[in-house]
Amino acid sequence: MTPKETDEGFLFLAEDDSTQLPSQTPIGAWAILIVDDDQEIHTVTKLALNDLIVLGKRLEFHHAYSGEQAIDFLRQHSDTALVLLDVVMETDNAGLQVVKRIRDELQLDELRIILRTGQPGYAPEESVIKEYDINDYKTKTELTRSKLVTTIISSIRSYQQIKTINQNRRGLQKIIKAGANLLEQHSLHEFSEGVVTQISSLIGLHAEGVLCAQIEDDGTASDKIYVLGAAGNYAPFIKCQLERLDNKRIVEQINLCLKTRQHIFADSDTVLYLGNDKHNAAVYIETNRPIEEADKQLIEVFLSNISVGYENVALFQQLKHAAYIDPLTKTPNRNEFIQILQDTRRFEPEHMVAVLVDIDHFSDVNDGLGQDVGNELLIAITLRLIEHFGASSQLGRIGADVFALVGPEQELTPQKLTAVFAQPFQASEHSLQVNATFGICRLRDAAEQGMVIMKQVYIALNKAKKTVGSHHQYYEPAMEEEVTERLTMLRMLRADFALDKLELWYQPQLCLKTKKVVGMEALLRWPHQPGQYISPAVFIPLAEYSGLIVDIGLWVLEQACKQLQQLSSLGCGALRIAVNVSMPQFRSPQFVPAVIEIVERYQVKPELLELEITESVVMDEPKIVIDALEALKRFGIKVAIDDFGIGFSSLSYLQQLPLDRIKVDRAFVNTVATEGGGLIAETIVSLGKRIGLSTIAEGVETEAQLQAILAMGCDEVQGYLFAKPMPAPQLIEYLRQNQGGCIQF
């Protein structure tokens, strides 16, 4: 072994006194790793190089005392520029093993390596130096300070050149990839990142603290500036508005560059203009030093070469903007928001919620004040939502009057959402007070696909709209199960209707004076299993919601007319049949002519067919209902109003309707036998008599109820006390047994 005295003295020979380094102000540092099992070598090396400045940066020293320590350090610090590596440490060739692992295992091709040894006999073979890209090999005795400095400077220059070439290559790859994939959603961002990386490498900077911004151009004037590509500390702000950077200097410089459309070369930063009259962008670089004239010329050439590519990418981005941005509110549309939901669910589902905001009765604004006012209202709502939630949440418009939000659950609460609509909105000269209904879904409880999340929030929204007294609902899996069950039942109903499995049953109606059957109410039945039926209260709303009730309703009318035809042939030609009609049937323009056609086809007397409507149907769209009933009334068809008094009917509509009969609802009949319980039923019967209408009480089940109804002077009655609903064959038999004589009350 060579004596330690020799090792320690190699940095302090007299010839070093003549080495003078220029005075510089260092900016940044080169990471240098000293690897040696001798502590004193670390000390003297650091002492000798402590004031050295290379390419404007000082040296930052790190220390390892074995090959394994060196590998562990480099594994965590891949940006190390240079390693001063002792050959002989824990083993005779420990340093050479470190070299092999640096190149083969860690894949650090840019890192420069200087081998040192105090024992010349342990020099590496020529093949090792060639194979593993070793910059230099020196014995410690021959390394004077000036030689060490020269070796360090040349190695760091080599490192910088290799790194610049690699940065250049990576930047060029990004630009090429963006140009080759213009239709991909992130092509403009990839292109911008490539420009950032390329310019940084051209002027010898790391791609740190660099960003690219553009005025968003969707065909309208806009002053919004967005971060399109960034590196280093600014990378998390890609796609955000420039102001989110919270850096006044950057915002001012970029705005100035875009306004003047000129490059700005300052002492500590540079802003480069890129674009044309339609597509403006600025590249901001934190140089921390002035750009040299030669570099300025190089940048000018580079920018002129990529300007056409940038314009092409920007044009494609504008096309995609039209595909993913709502043109009225300038917020993400349904397609884009579904992707936002999916990304948020993937990366940060905890404590985040998705919200749908459905504007109540928005169509009334469009119909009453015009579409222009409706559009201004939507814009005003958009601005209000941004004002309340723009800092924390993302907003989109996914339907004509439906907005979507995704953000922190603590911000998007029902109370805060409702507060948005507490004050009126200004639209043109109108001050409009509107309300909204909210569906909310916690993303941690949601599916992973954006489309499925959207469906789940819609389920919550629909639940809120159907729940009386509630303006919001949170999604729960049970809701989806309920919806799935309803859809399954609806498919079964469609299938069974197509296979003619539905049945029409009849409940007799009796005259209280003659004690004879005067008619029947037709009631729809859906067989499910032998001896089992699905309740109409379950499947009728499904049929109405889906629109299937229109076809089913015509089928019921046809079956009723067939039954009237059969009864006439059996000598019961004076009996009528009442058929229930729902609002979707009235909305069909073919409803009235279809009813008339069926009656004429089966050659039945129009007055034997009675259409029953509920007062809720009348109150829904009075004009449509009244016009249809008047046309049918002129043809001779009778009309009865069912469930009268349940929905607080307007008496003015009662006078307008072409009615023949009022039905006293079973809810009032149930209480007629109790003290004071018959007041409403008696009022309805009295009202019917005063306006010349017949009255019929339904749901009579006890003798006491019958006697109370008789005392009120009601005309007709139906209920379990006399007969339950029955299929057509049983009805014929019932009439044979009872219609010939009197039914005893």
Secondary structure, DSSP 8 states (H G I E B T S, - for coil): ---HHHHHGGG--GGGGG---------SEEEEEEE-S-HHHHHHHHHHHTT-EETTEEEEEEEESSHHHHHHHHHH-TT--EEEEES-SSSTTHHHHHHHHHHHTS---S-EEEEEES-GGG---HHHHHHTT--EEEETTT--HHHHHHHHHHHHHHHHHHHHHHHHHHHHHHHHHHHHTTTSTTHHHHHHHHHHHHHHHHTT--S-SEEEEEE--SSS----EEEEEEEGGGGGGTTSBGGGG--HHHHHHHHHHHHHTS-EE-SS-EEEEEE-SS-EEEEEE--SS---HHHHHHHHHHHHHHHHHHHHHHHHHHHHHHHHB-TTT-SB-HHHHHHHHHHHHHH--TTEEEEEEEETTHHHHHHHH-HHHHHHHHHHHHHHHHHHHTTT-EEEEEETTEEEEEEETTTS-HHHHHHHTSS-EEETTEEE---EEEEEEEGGGS-SSHHHHHHHHHHHHHHHHHSTT-SEEE--HHHHHHHHHHHHHHHHHHHHHHTT--EEEEEEEEETTT-SEEEEEEEEEEEEETTEEE-HHHHHHHHHHHTHHHHHHHHHHHHHHHHHHHHHHTT-TT-EEEEE--HHHHHSTTHHHHHHHHHHHTT--GGGEEEEEEHHHHHHSHHHHHHHHHHHHHHT-EEEEEEETTT---HHHHHHS--SEEEE-HHHHTTTTSTTTTHHHHHHHHHHHHTT-EEEEE---SHHHHHHHHHHT--EEESTTT---EEHHHHHHHHHHHSSS----
